[in-house]
Amino acid sequence: MSNTISSNKTEQDQVKGWINGFIAVLVFSGSMPATKAAVLGLSPFFVTVTRGGIAGLLALCALLLFKEKRPQKSQLVSLVIVVTGAVIGFPLLSALALQYITSAHSLVFMGMLPLTTAIFGVIRGGERPHPVFWIFAVLGSLLVIGYAVSQGLAASPIGDILMLISIVLCGLGYAEGAKLSRELGGWQVISWALVLSLPLTIPLMVMLRPVSFVNVGTGAWLGLAYVSVFSMLIGFVFWYRGLAQGGIAAVGQLQLLQPFFGLVLAAYLLHEQVSMGMIGITVCVILCVAGSKKLAVQRR
């Protein structure tokens, strides 16, 4: 009887994890187009520290409002890793990359993020996915990488390298945050990470502000607002909760859907061209997500 109850609870947690993860992916899908819009009128460095600073102040208000306990000293290392990967590293490097490539092209690289997240889920989260799981994970990433190569990476090697590094750091930040969420809670992890980065983001936000805001268009401000509130805070609340509930490697595969939603937004909002090849690759990676979802992921 107790085994049945435990099994049902595990299944419920996995379902909740996939739902929370899917909501997060929908939110994150607007990150690249919004960042692209922001860096068209603002410095990538200013965008990075400002999104962290605004989200950090909102997170601080939430932590004070709900009177959350401070993290233990043993948890500070994990929070620093989250800051390095998710708060500073990925936003900065992806913003720099978008100066050389389109948001549609950057979304192709996002297809590699589930694999890096799964790898760090094994290294840092102690998960042990089913062996066949890796076939779907690698296949999905290879499809995305193969398409990017076919389009000619030499066209903008700097932008592509920056995106690759940002993906690795992001995967590390995701896995580390998910592991810590099992102890602190999803929204608490990203909130404390953002608050921890405030001594860096706030001063830099003031120092790196544009000399004049006259030439900054509405699109840039809207893009900055989106990545500050939704990409940097709200999305992570659902994401870390989903990863902790359903498993880092398993729920992380939902990120393969992010290029699909992002491409639609890039075409609609930024009027960027979306080729049939991009759409075809997106369909293929969706099939990989469906395949990986059927495989059980066990934690050590």
ROTIKOL-458505 format. One line per 4 residues: number of its first residue (from 1); for each residue z negated, x negated, y negated of C-alpha. Coordinates in steps of 0.25 Angstrom, whole numbers. Example, Ala and Ser with C-alpha at 12.3 -4.5 7.8 and 13.67 -1.06 7.14 Angstrom:
<lotis>
1> -31,-49,18 ~ -29,-55,4
</lotis>
This chain:
<lotis>
1> 0,0,0 ~ -4,-11,-10 ~ 9,-19,-6 ~ 17,-6,-10
5> 10,-5,-23 ~ 12,-19,-26 ~ 27,-19,-22 ~ 29,-6,-31
9> 22,-13,-43 ~ 31,-25,-41 ~ 43,-17,-41 ~ 39,-9,-53
13> 36,-22,-61 ~ 50,-27,-57 ~ 56,-15,-62 ~ 48,-16,-75
17> 52,-30,-76 ~ 67,-27,-75 ~ 66,-16,-85 ~ 58,-25,-95
21> 68,-36,-93 ~ 80,-27,-95 ~ 74,-22,-108 ~ 72,-37,-112
25> 86,-40,-109 ~ 92,-29,-118 ~ 83,-34,-129 ~ 87,-49,-127
29> 102,-45,-126 ~ 103,-44,-141 ~ 97,-58,-143 ~ 109,-66,-143
33> 117,-56,-152 ~ 106,-55,-161 ~ 103,-70,-162 ~ 118,-72,-165
37> 117,-62,-176 ~ 105,-69,-182 ~ 110,-83,-181 ~ 123,-79,-188
41> 114,-78,-201 ~ 102,-86,-198 ~ 99,-100,-192 ~ 96,-100,-177
45> 83,-107,-180 ~ 78,-97,-190 ~ 82,-86,-180 ~ 74,-92,-169
49> 61,-95,-176 ~ 62,-81,-184 ~ 64,-73,-171 ~ 52,-80,-165
53> 44,-79,-178 ~ 46,-64,-180 ~ 44,-61,-165 ~ 32,-70,-165
57> 25,-62,-177 ~ 28,-49,-170 ~ 22,-54,-157 ~ 10,-59,-164
61> 8,-45,-170 ~ 9,-39,-156 ~ -1,-49,-150 ~ -11,-46,-161
65> -9,-31,-160 ~ -12,-31,-145 ~ -22,-42,-146 ~ -16,-50,-135
69> -24,-62,-129 ~ -19,-76,-132 ~ -12,-83,-121 ~ -20,-93,-113
73> -17,-108,-115 ~ -11,-109,-101 ~ 0,-99,-106 ~ 4,-106,-119
77> 13,-115,-111 ~ 21,-103,-106 ~ 21,-97,-120 ~ 27,-110,-126
81> 38,-110,-115 ~ 41,-96,-119 ~ 42,-100,-134 ~ 51,-112,-131
85> 60,-104,-122 ~ 60,-90,-127 ~ 55,-90,-141 ~ 61,-103,-147
89> 71,-110,-137 ~ 80,-98,-133 ~ 81,-91,-147 ~ 84,-104,-154
93> 94,-110,-144 ~ 101,-97,-143 ~ 102,-95,-158 ~ 108,-109,-159
97> 118,-106,-148 ~ 123,-94,-155 ~ 128,-102,-167 ~ 138,-108,-157
101> 141,-96,-147 ~ 142,-81,-148 ~ 130,-72,-144 ~ 140,-67,-133
105> 142,-81,-127 ~ 127,-84,-128 ~ 124,-71,-120 ~ 132,-77,-109
109> 122,-88,-107 ~ 111,-78,-107 ~ 116,-75,-93 ~ 109,-88,-89
113> 96,-84,-93 ~ 92,-76,-81 ~ 94,-88,-72 ~ 86,-98,-81
117> 75,-87,-82 ~ 74,-86,-67 ~ 74,-101,-65 ~ 62,-102,-74
121> 56,-90,-68 ~ 55,-98,-55 ~ 50,-111,-62 ~ 40,-104,-72
125> 38,-90,-66 ~ 36,-94,-51 ~ 47,-84,-47 ~ 55,-85,-34
129> 68,-77,-35 ~ 75,-73,-22 ~ 85,-84,-19 ~ 97,-74,-20
133> 92,-71,-34 ~ 97,-84,-39 ~ 111,-81,-35 ~ 112,-70,-44
137> 104,-77,-55 ~ 113,-89,-54 ~ 126,-81,-52 ~ 123,-73,-65
141> 121,-86,-73 ~ 133,-93,-68 ~ 142,-81,-71 ~ 137,-82,-86
145> 138,-97,-86 ~ 152,-97,-80 ~ 157,-87,-90 ~ 151,-96,-102
149> 158,-108,-96 ~ 171,-101,-95 ~ 170,-97,-109 ~ 169,-112,-113
153> 156,-118,-116 ~ 162,-129,-123 ~ 165,-119,-135 ~ 151,-120,-139
157> 143,-130,-131 ~ 131,-131,-141 ~ 129,-116,-140 ~ 130,-115,-125
161> 120,-126,-123 ~ 110,-120,-133 ~ 111,-107,-125 ~ 109,-114,-112
165> 97,-121,-116 ~ 91,-108,-123 ~ 93,-100,-110 ~ 85,-110,-102
169> 74,-110,-112 ~ 75,-95,-112 ~ 74,-94,-97 ~ 61,-102,-97
173> 55,-94,-108 ~ 58,-81,-101 ~ 52,-86,-88 ~ 40,-92,-94
177> 37,-80,-102 ~ 39,-71,-90 ~ 29,-79,-82 ~ 19,-78,-94
181> 21,-63,-95 ~ 14,-61,-82 ~ 1,-66,-89 ~ 3,-62,-103
185> 12,-50,-103 ~ 27,-50,-108 ~ 26,-47,-123 ~ 13,-56,-124
189> 21,-68,-119 ~ 32,-67,-129 ~ 23,-63,-140 ~ 14,-75,-138
193> 26,-84,-137 ~ 31,-79,-150 ~ 17,-81,-157 ~ 16,-95,-151
197> 29,-99,-158 ~ 25,-93,-172 ~ 20,-106,-177 ~ 34,-111,-175
201> 43,-99,-178 ~ 37,-95,-191 ~ 37,-108,-199 ~ 51,-111,-194
205> 55,-97,-197 ~ 51,-100,-212 ~ 57,-114,-212 ~ 71,-110,-206
209> 73,-97,-214 ~ 86,-96,-221 ~ 87,-101,-236 ~ 93,-87,-239
213> 94,-74,-231 ~ 105,-69,-240 ~ 116,-72,-230 ~ 109,-68,-218
217> 115,-55,-213 ~ 109,-43,-207 ~ 114,-46,-193 ~ 106,-59,-193
221> 93,-52,-197 ~ 95,-41,-186 ~ 98,-52,-176 ~ 86,-60,-180
225> 77,-47,-180 ~ 82,-44,-166 ~ 79,-57,-159 ~ 66,-58,-166
229> 60,-44,-162 ~ 68,-41,-149 ~ 73,-54,-143 ~ 61,-62,-146
233> 50,-52,-144 ~ 53,-38,-138 ~ 63,-43,-128 ~ 53,-53,-123
237> 42,-42,-121 ~ 51,-35,-111 ~ 57,-48,-105 ~ 44,-55,-101
241> 38,-42,-96 ~ 50,-40,-87 ~ 51,-54,-82 ~ 36,-54,-78
245> 37,-40,-71 ~ 50,-42,-64 ~ 51,-57,-62 ~ 57,-68,-71
249> 69,-71,-62 ~ 73,-56,-59 ~ 71,-50,-72 ~ 77,-62,-79
253> 91,-58,-72 ~ 91,-47,-82 ~ 95,-57,-93 ~ 109,-57,-86
257> 111,-44,-93 ~ 108,-49,-106 ~ 122,-55,-109 ~ 128,-41,-106
261> 119,-34,-116 ~ 121,-46,-126 ~ 136,-46,-125 ~ 136,-31,-129
265> 128,-34,-141 ~ 135,-46,-145 ~ 148,-38,-145 ~ 143,-26,-152
269> 134,-33,-163 ~ 141,-46,-165 ~ 155,-42,-161 ~ 156,-54,-152
273> 167,-54,-141 ~ 163,-51,-127 ~ 173,-55,-117 ~ 175,-48,-103
277> 171,-61,-97 ~ 157,-59,-103 ~ 156,-45,-98 ~ 161,-49,-84
281> 150,-59,-83 ~ 139,-50,-88 ~ 143,-40,-77 ~ 142,-51,-67
285> 128,-55,-71 ~ 123,-40,-71 ~ 127,-40,-57 ~ 118,-53,-55
289> 107,-46,-61 ~ 108,-34,-52 ~ 108,-44,-40 ~ 96,-52,-44
293> 88,-39,-47 ~ 89,-36,-32 ~ 82,-48,-28 ~ 67,-49,-28
297> 61,-60,-36 ~ 47,-66,-31 ~ 37,-73,-39 ~ 30,-85,-33
</lotis>
